[in-house]
Amino acid sequence: MTDPSVPHEPTPECAPLHCWWHNTDEPDGGYRACFECRHVYATAEDLRETWRAEVAAAALPGAVVVVPPADEIGGCPLCAHDW
């Protein structure tokens, strides 16, 4: 059996837990999971940190990034699919 945390192509067996963004299997549950790429955000802070990193990477240099509360983030910061 292969390690599900190692990037791999999805199989029928792992498809329900396969994160298409990271190409790994992620645990079911957590704070929120994206229905499109199936990435699982373990906690609200994990979602906020991912949002901050993605927005900061796209922002102009020196821009101030203000992270909203997790329940105000309207979609997956990785694939931009809405919840």
LUMVEXKOL-15010 format. One line per field, with one value per residue (C-alpha): x negated, y negated, z negated; residue in three letters; chain. Coordinates in steps of 0.1 Angstrom, whole numbers, padded with zeros to 4 digits. Layout:
<sites>
px X/...
py Y/...
pz Z/...
res ALA/...
chain A/...
</sites>
This chain:
<sites>
px 0000/-0013/-0015/0016/-0004/-0028/-0015/0002/0029/0063/0078/0114/0106/0091/0112/0135/0104/0082/0072/0068/0048/0020/0026/0026/0053/0065/0085/0122/0137/0119/0131/0141/0135/0137/0163/0142/0106/0114/0087/0095/0088/0082/0091/0105/0070/0057/0083/0074/0036/0041/0063/0036/0008/0027/0039/0004/-0012/0012/0010/-0012/-0045/-0040/-0002/0014/0034/0062/0075/0112/0128/0129/0167/0165/0142/0165/0146/0115/0084/0066/0089/0112/0144/0172/0184
py 0000/-0035/-0064/-0086/-0117/-0112/-0129/-0104/-0100/-0094/-0059/-0049/-0039/-0072/-0096/-0106/-0118/-0129/-0166/-0176/-0206/-0188/-0154/-0136/-0120/-0142/-0132/-0135/-0162/-0192/-0227/-0229/-0210/-0223/-0205/-0212/-0204/-0185/-0202/-0199/-0229/-0213/-0245/-0279/-0293/-0270/-0284/-0320/-0313/-0298/-0327/-0352/-0334/-0332/-0368/-0381/-0362/-0379/-0414/-0442/-0444/-0463/-0458/-0453/-0420/-0420/-0385/-0382/-0359/-0323/-0323/-0353/-0336/-0328/-0301/-0279/-0301/-0274/-0267/-0298/-0276/-0290/-0269
pz 0000/0009/-0015/-0008/-0018/0012/0044/0067/0093/0078/0079/0074/0039/0028/0049/0020/0001/0029/0030/0066/0057/0038/0055/0021/0000/-0029/-0060/-0059/-0080/-0094/-0095/-0058/-0026/0010/0031/0063/0055/0023/0002/-0035/-0058/-0091/-0111/-0106/-0111/-0084/-0059/-0069/-0065/-0031/-0021/-0033/-0015/0018/0017/0007/0036/0060/0044/0055/0035/0002/0002/-0031/-0032/-0058/-0064/-0070/-0096/-0082/-0080/-0056/-0031/-0003/0015/0016/0017/0038/0067/0062/0062/0040/0011
res MET/THR/ASP/PRO/SER/VAL/PRO/HIS/GLU/PRO/THR/PRO/GLU/CYS/ALA/PRO/LEU/HIS/CYS/TRP/TRP/HIS/ASN/THR/ASP/GLU/PRO/ASP/GLY/GLY/TYR/ARG/ALA/CYS/PHE/GLU/CYS/ARG/HIS/VAL/TYR/ALA/THR/ALA/GLU/ASP/LEU/ARG/GLU/THR/TRP/ARG/ALA/GLU/VAL/ALA/ALA/ALA/ALA/LEU/PRO/GLY/ALA/VAL/VAL/VAL/VAL/PRO/PRO/ALA/ASP/GLU/ILE/GLY/GLY/CYS/PRO/LEU/CYS/ALA/HIS/ASP/TRP
chain A/A/A/A/A/A/A/A/A/A/A/A/A/A/A/A/A/A/A/A/A/A/A/A/A/A/A/A/A/A/A/A/A/A/A/A/A/A/A/A/A/A/A/A/A/A/A/A/A/A/A/A/A/A/A/A/A/A/A/A/A/A/A/A/A/A/A/A/A/A/A/A/A/A/A/A/A/A/A/A/A/A/A
</sites>
